[in-house]
Amino acid sequence: MNITRILLDRALQHPDTAAIIDQHRGNTRLCNYQQLADAAGRTAAMFRHYGLGKGDRVLVFQTMSYELYVVLLALFQLGAVAMFLDPSAGRQHIDQCCELGQPRALIASAKAHLLRLFSSQLRRIPVKFSIGFPIPGAVSLAQSDSYIALTEISDCTDDDPALLTFTSGSTGRPKAAQRSHGFLLAQHAALQATLNPQPGDADLTTLPVFLLANLASGITSVIPDADMRAPGQIDPVPVVAQIVRHRVNRTAGSPAFYQCLLEYCAEQNMTLPGLKHIGTGGAPVFPELLRQLQQMAPNASVAAVYGSTEAEPMAEIDWQQISDDDLNAMRKGQGLLTGQPVGAIALRVITDRFGEAIGPFTASELEQQQLAAGVIGEIVVSGDHVLPGYLHGEGDNDTKFEVDGQRWHRTGDAGFFDTLGRLWLVGRSHARIEDSKGVLYPFTVECAAHFFPQIRRSAMMAWQGKRILLIEADAALDLAALNQALDWAQLDDIRRVRSIPVDRRHNAKIDYTRLQKLLE
């Protein structure tokens, strides 16, 4: 089924409900479900006039905004495929993605159109549209106002592609996660079961896919008044003002985003009692962050969601479900508790054979590979909202295997189940340190270090045969106490650094490649 049908159904059921609230040229803009559906229909009509149709790939450069979701719904309605890549990754990355994706059209803001000056591949795209200010050689999206809204919805099967998202592969060559209409519908169902949105909810979210799920649920989405290209460096003042002004009762964002809100609320000695649910993920979520979020929002359920580009969500845990025994286990190097797997996913921990191709297996062979409670292995998943493969099979040999014809995904994460059936994460499989002292997963050390609130960020690695922990921390940190708390890790050194490099998207995942270069 074309996902547009469920989204447009919301316009019929709740035409006057606010769909998206954002900031536009300094003013608050509110769009209800009927207005969103009408704008998407007119935009779809214009796209069709310019020759776009089912299966066409369309490269989109636009930040989270009302315009982005008008464009997405219009493309989905036609059966076209919205293609996304990171423009900050450089000209070579852009050109490689365009060579692989072969987009038929480009939709971009005026500023993003400047990239055409540097990229021959962008200049070769046949049809171009501009959002905002008119651009020579591009059709202004504002022209859609003169079109009659298209009501016809392209027939799409569950396997027809809807989204194509490029990331930098481990080899440096981009790989593309292709999400079908069926995948997006299944992901919506999984997120709905996990997050449990209710009629009348207003959700401030930094995560584009979560906003899409909100639209399918018929609730209001508030887009943060912030530059989300760097979520760890936002100005929290206007965001907190939005939460209060629009009576936001739930939020979803990365740990780095929430850290900004926490610091501001602590400085102002304020809480956000109107929040009823906080969900955070996209990067490791440590217990200290959950504790602080609970203090900031005393009436909220505060949950950490474990997921990835290929499978979101995989597991979830609420702060109130974490016991003192669990916290002590995390302090002593057991890893990070991520909770029970969500109901929509099959998750197994099997013998870790990272770097080797595995399978195919029968169902009974896979069960035989499942490890006992407490034994660390490789985390693998399957389900309708688990990505079955990448464009052109790039990376499939390393990350996929089959069980009785069903595709499974290898997360690259290592972990174990406890006796209660809860999943614990110990880090990336390839990061494991094996030396004369034994086996150590760096993430277990980082998790334990984050129980010291003075530590903003930490990174554990093997360097020239030594176990070294790098920390970004306040001057008040007691290094001797930290060393004693981590004696089980048999560290050779703890070093303070001014800044630990992190990923561009969430500003939270440690970039170990850049970190190694810094040490060199």
C-alpha positions in Angstrom: 0.0 0.0 0.0 1.2 3.5 -0.8 2.0 5.1 2.6 0.3 8.3 1.3 -3.1 6.7 1.9 -2.7 6.5 5.6 -1.3 10.0 5.8 -4.2 11.4 3.7 -6.7 9.5 5.8 -5.6 11.6 8.7 -6.6 14.7 6.8 -10.1 13.2 6.3 -10.4 12.2 9.9 -8.8 15.2 11.6 -8.8 18.0 9.0 -8.4 20.8 11.6 -5.9 19.1 13.8 -2.5 20.9 13.7 -0.1 18.6 11.7 3.1 20.6 11.8 4.2 23.7 13.7 7.5 25.3 12.8 9.3 28.7 12.6 9.4 30.4 9.2 11.2 33.7 8.7 11.0 34.5 12.4 7.3 33.7 12.8 5.4 30.7 14.1 3.7 28.8 11.3 0.9 26.3 11.9 -0.4 23.9 9.3 -3.3 21.6 9.9 -3.8 18.1 8.3 -6.2 19.4 5.6 -3.8 22.2 4.6 -0.9 19.7 4.5 -2.8 17.3 2.3 -3.9 20.1 -0.1 -0.4 21.5 -0.4 1.0 18.0 -1.1 -1.7 17.4 -3.7 -0.9 20.7 -5.5 2.8 20.0 -5.4 2.3 16.4 -6.7 0.3 17.9 -9.6 3.2 20.3 -10.4 5.8 17.5 -10.2 3.7 15.3 -12.6 3.4 18.3 -15.0 7.2 18.4 -15.1 7.4 14.7 -15.9 8.0 13.0 -12.5 6.3 9.7 -11.9 6.5 6.3 -10.3 10.0 5.1 -9.6 11.8 8.4 -10.4 14.5 9.2 -7.8 14.4 12.8 -6.6 17.3 14.3 -4.6 16.1 16.5 -1.8 18.2 19.1 0.1 15.9 20.6 2.7 16.1 20.7 6.5 13.2 19.6 8.7 10.3 22.0 7.9 6.8 22.2 6.6 8.2 22.3 3.1 10.1 19.1 3.5 7.0 17.1 4.4 4.9 18.7 1.6 7.6 17.5 -0.8 7.8 14.0 0.7 4.1 13.5 0.6 3.9 14.7 -3.0 6.7 12.4 -4.1 5.1 9.4 -2.2 1.8 10.2 -3.8 3.3 9.9 -7.3 5.2 6.7 -6.3 8.5 8.6 -6.7 11.5 8.0 -4.5 12.9 10.7 -2.2 16.7 10.6 -2.1 18.8 12.0 0.7 22.5 12.5 1.3 24.7 14.5 3.6 25.8 17.6 1.6 28.4 18.5 4.2 30.3 15.3 3.4 31.9 17.0 0.4 31.8 17.1 -3.4 33.2 13.6 -3.9 30.5 12.1 -1.7 27.8 14.0 -3.5 29.0 13.0 -6.9 29.4 9.3 -5.9 25.8 9.3 -4.5 24.4 10.9 -7.7 26.3 8.3 -9.8 24.8 5.5 -7.8 21.3 7.0 -7.4 20.8 8.6 -10.8 18.3 11.2 -9.6 15.9 12.5 -12.2 15.2 15.7 -10.3 16.7 18.0 -7.6 14.6 19.8 -5.0 16.6 22.2 -2.8 16.7 25.5 -0.9 18.3 28.5 -2.6 21.5 28.0 -0.5 21.7 24.3 -1.4 21.5 25.1 -5.1 24.9 26.7 -4.8 26.3 23.2 -4.5 25.6 23.0 -8.3 28.6 25.3 -8.8 30.9 22.6 -7.4 29.3 19.4 -8.5 29.1 18.3 -12.1 26.7 15.5 -11.1 24.2 18.0 -9.6 24.4 20.1 -12.8 23.5 17.0 -14.9 20.2 16.4 -13.0 17.5 17.0 -15.7 14.8 18.7 -13.6 15.4 21.2 -10.8 13.0 22.8 -8.2 13.8 25.5 -5.7 12.3 26.0 -2.2 12.1 29.6 -1.0 13.9 32.2 -3.2 13.7 31.7 -7.0 16.8 30.3 -8.6 17.8 30.6 -12.3 17.3 27.3 -14.0 15.0 25.9 -11.3 11.2 25.9 -11.0 10.0 27.6 -7.8 8.0 25.3 -5.5 5.7 28.3 -5.0 4.3 27.8 -8.5 2.4 24.8 -7.1 -0.2 27.2 -5.7 -1.5 27.6 -9.2 -2.2 23.9 -9.7 -5.3 21.9 -8.8 -4.5 19.3 -6.1 -3.9 15.8 -7.4 -6.2 13.3 -5.7 -5.0 10.2 -7.5 -2.5 8.1 -5.5 0.0 5.9 -7.4 -0.6 2.2 -6.8 2.4 0.9 -4.8 3.2 -2.5 -3.5 4.8 -3.0 -0.1 8.1 -3.6 -2.0 8.1 -0.4 -4.0 10.8 2.0 -2.8 9.9 5.3 -1.1 13.1 6.6 0.5 16.7 6.3 -0.4 19.2 7.5 2.2 23.0 7.5 1.5 25.6 7.1 4.2 29.4 6.8 4.1 30.2 3.1 3.9 33.1 1.6 5.8 35.1 1.4 2.6 34.6 5.1 2.0 32.2 4.4 -0.9 28.6 5.5 -0.1 25.9 2.9 0.5 22.2 3.6 0.3 19.5 2.3 2.6 16.4 1.9 0.5 13.1 1.9 2.5 9.9 0.7 0.8 6.3 1.8 1.4 5.8 -1.5 3.3 8.9 -0.8 5.4 7.7 2.7 6.4 4.3 1.3 7.3 5.9 -1.4 9.4 8.2 1.1 11.1 5.2 3.4 11.8 3.4 0.4 13.5 6.5 -0.5 15.5 7.1 3.1 16.7 3.4 3.5 17.5 3.5 0.4 19.7 6.7 1.6 21.4 5.9 5.3 21.8 2.1 5.0 22.2 1.0 8.4 20.8 -2.4 9.6 21.9 -5.0 11.9 20.2 -4.2 15.5 21.2 -0.5 14.9 21.7 2.0 17.6 20.6 5.5 16.1 20.0 8.6 18.1 19.6 10.9 15.9 17.5 14.4 16.2 16.0 14.1 12.9 14.1 12.7 13.2 10.5 11.4 9.6 10.5 9.6 10.1 13.8 7.8 13.1 12.4 6.6 11.0 9.5 5.3 8.4 12.0 3.6 11.3 13.9 1.8 12.3 10.7 0.6 8.7 10.2 -0.6 8.7 13.9 -2.6 12.0 13.4 -0.8 13.9 16.2 0.8 17.4 16.1 4.6 17.7 15.4 6.6 20.7 16.6 9.8 21.2 14.7 12.5 22.7 17.0 13.5 26.3 16.4 17.2 25.3 16.1 19.9 24.4 13.6 19.6 20.6 13.8 22.6 20.1 11.7 24.5 20.4 15.0 22.1 19.1 17.7 24.7 19.3 20.4 25.3 23.0 19.8 21.8 24.4 19.6 20.5 27.5 21.4 18.0 25.9 23.9 16.2 29.1 24.7 13.8 29.2 21.7 13.3 25.4 21.9 12.2 25.5 25.6 9.9 28.5 24.7 8.3 26.3 22.0 7.7 23.5 24.5 5.9 25.9 26.8 4.1 27.9 24.2 2.7 25.0 22.2 2.0 22.8 25.3 4.3 20.1 24.0 3.7 16.9 26.0 6.2 14.6 24.4 9.6 14.9 22.8 12.0 12.7 20.8 15.7 13.6 20.1 19.3 12.6 20.4 21.3 12.7 23.7 23.3 15.7 22.5 20.1 17.7 21.9 18.8 16.9 25.3 22.1 17.8 26.9 21.6 21.4 25.7 18.1 21.5 27.2 19.3 20.0 30.5 22.1 22.6 30.9 19.8 25.5 30.2 17.0 24.2 32.6 19.6 23.6 35.3 21.0 27.2 34.9 17.5 28.6 35.1 16.5 26.3 37.9 13.4 25.3 36.0 11.5 22.1 35.1 9.1 21.1 32.3 6.2 19.6 34.1 4.0 19.5 31.0 6.1 16.8 29.4 4.6 13.4 29.7 7.0 11.3 27.5 10.6 11.7 26.5 12.3 9.4 24.1 15.9 9.5 23.2 18.2 7.5 20.9 20.3 7.7 17.8 23.4 7.3 20.0 24.3 5.6 23.3 21.9 6.7 26.1 23.6 6.5 29.5 21.7 6.2 32.8 23.0 9.6 34.1 21.2 11.3 31.1 18.0 9.5 31.9 18.2 10.5 35.5 18.7 14.2 34.6 15.9 14.1 32.1 13.6 12.7 34.8 14.6 15.6 37.1 13.9 18.1 34.3 10.5 16.5 33.4 9.2 15.1 36.7 5.9 14.0 35.2 7.3 12.3 32.2 8.1 8.7 31.3 11.7 8.8 30.2 12.8 6.1 27.7 15.9 5.2 25.9 15.3 3.6 22.4 18.0 1.4 20.9 17.9 1.4 17.1 19.9 2.0 13.9 19.4 3.2 10.4 18.6 -0.4 9.4 16.2 -1.2 12.3 14.4 1.5 14.3 13.3 0.6 17.0 15.0 -2.6 18.3 14.6 -2.3 22.1 13.4 0.2 24.7 13.7 0.8 28.4 12.2 3.3 30.8 14.3 5.0 33.5 11.9 3.7 36.1 12.6 0.1 35.0 16.3 0.4 35.8 17.0 -0.9 39.3 19.9 -0.1 41.7 21.3 -3.6 40.9 21.2 -2.7 37.2 23.0 0.6 37.8 25.7 -1.2 39.9 26.2 -3.7 37.1 26.7 -0.9 34.6 29.2 0.7 36.9 31.2 -2.5 37.1 31.5 -3.0 33.4 28.5 -5.2 32.4 27.6 -2.8 29.6 24.5 -0.7 28.9 21.1 -2.0 29.6 18.8 -1.3 26.6 15.7 -3.3 27.7 13.4 -5.7 26.2 13.3 -6.1 22.4 10.2 -4.4 20.9 7.4 -6.8 19.9 7.7 -6.2 16.2 11.3 -7.5 15.9 13.0 -10.9 16.2 16.3 -10.3 17.9 19.0 -12.9 18.6 22.5 -13.0 20.1 24.7 -15.5 18.2 28.3 -16.4 18.1 30.3 -13.4 17.1 31.9 -13.9 13.7 32.4 -10.3 12.8 34.2 -9.9 9.5 33.0 -13.3 8.1 30.1 -13.9 5.9 27.5 -16.2 7.6 24.5 -18.3 6.6 22.3 -19.3 5.1 20.7 -21.1 8.0 17.6 -23.0 8.8 15.5 -21.7 11.7 16.7 -24.6 13.9 20.4 -23.9 13.0 19.9 -20.2 14.0 18.4 -21.2 17.3 21.4 -23.6 17.9 23.7 -20.6 17.4 21.8 -18.5 20.0 24.0 -17.9 23.1 23.0 -18.5 26.7 22.0 -15.7 29.0 25.1 -13.7 30.1 27.2 -14.8 27.1 28.4 -12.0 24.8 27.8 -12.4 21.1 26.7 -10.6 17.9 23.3 -9.0 17.8 21.2 -9.9 14.7 17.6 -8.8 13.9 14.8 -9.5 11.5 11.3 -8.0 11.0 9.1 -6.0 8.6 10.8 -2.8 9.8 14.3 -4.2 9.4 16.1 -3.1 6.2 16.4 -6.1 3.9 19.4 -4.7 1.9 21.2 -1.8 0.3 21.0 -0.3 -3.1 22.8 -2.5 -5.7 23.6 -4.9 -2.8 26.5 -2.6 -1.6 27.5 -4.0 1.8 24.9 -6.8 1.9 27.5 -9.6 2.1 28.9 -8.2 5.3 25.6 -7.2 7.0 22.9 -9.7 5.8 22.2 -13.4 5.9 19.2 -15.6 5.3 17.2 -17.9 7.5 14.8 -20.1 5.6 14.7 -17.4 2.9 14.0 -14.6 5.4 16.6 -11.7 5.5 18.3 -11.0 8.8 20.5 -8.0 9.6 23.8 -8.0 11.4 23.9 -4.9 13.5 27.6 -4.9 14.1 26.9 -4.5 17.8 27.9 -7.0 20.5 25.8 -7.7 23.6 24.0 -10.4 25.6 20.6 -11.2 27.1 20.2 -11.4 30.9 18.1 -14.0 32.7 15.1 -11.6 32.4 15.3 -11.5 28.6 16.6 -7.9 28.6 19.3 -6.9 26.1 22.6 -5.4 27.3 24.9 -3.6 24.8 28.7 -3.9 25.2 29.7 -2.0 22.0 30.8 -2.6 18.4 32.0 -6.1 17.6 35.1 -4.8 15.8 36.1 -2.5 18.8 36.8 -5.5 21.1 40.3 -5.3 22.7 42.2 -8.5 23.1 45.5 -8.2 24.9 47.6 -9.9 27.6 45.1 -8.7 30.2 42.2 -10.4 28.5 39.1 -9.2 26.5 37.7 -5.8 27.0 34.8 -4.0 25.2 35.6 -0.3 25.3 32.0 0.7 25.4 31.6 -1.0 28.9 34.3 1.4 30.2 32.7 4.4 28.6 29.3 3.5 30.1 30.8 3.2 33.6 32.7 6.5 33.2 29.5 8.3 32.4 28.3 7.7 36.0 30.6 10.6 36.8 28.4 13.7 36.0 31.5 15.8 35.4 32.3 13.7 32.3 30.7 15.1 29.2 32.2 12.5 26.8 34.6 9.6 26.9 36.3 7.3 24.5 38.2 4.1 25.3 40.7 2.6 22.9 43.8 0.5 22.6 46.8 2.7 21.7 50.3 1.3 21.1 49.5 -1.7 23.2 48.0 0.3 26.1 44.4 0.7 27.3 43.7 4.4 27.3 40.6 6.3 28.3 40.2 9.8 26.9 37.7 12.1 28.6 36.1 15.5 28.0 35.4 16.6 31.6 35.0 19.5 34.0 38.0 20.5 36.1 36.1 19.3 39.2 36.4 15.7 38.2 38.4 13.6 40.7 40.7 11.5 38.5 41.8 9.3 41.4 38.2 8.4 42.2 37.5 7.7 38.5 40.6 5.4 38.2 39.5 3.5 41.3 36.0 3.1 40.0 37.4 1.6 36.8 40.0 -0.6 38.3 38.2 -3.7 36.9 39.1 -2.4 33.4 42.9 -2.4 34.1 43.5 0.9 32.3 47.0 2.0 31.6 46.1 5.7 31.3 43.3 8.2 31.6 43.9 11.4 29.6 41.9 14.7 29.5 41.3 16.1 26.1 39.7 19.4 25.1 37.3 17.7 22.5 36.4 14.2 21.5 35.3 14.0 17.8 31.7 12.9 17.2 29.5 12.1 14.2 27.9 14.9 12.3 24.3 13.7 12.4 23.7 13.2 16.1 26.8 14.9 17.6 27.0 11.9 20.0 28.6 8.9 18.5 32.4 8.8 19.0 34.3 9.1 15.7 37.1 6.7 16.5 38.7 7.1 13.1 39.2 10.8 13.6 40.2 10.1 17.3 43.0 7.8 16.2 44.3 10.4 13.8 44.4 12.9 16.6 46.4 10.6 18.8 48.8 10.0 15.9 
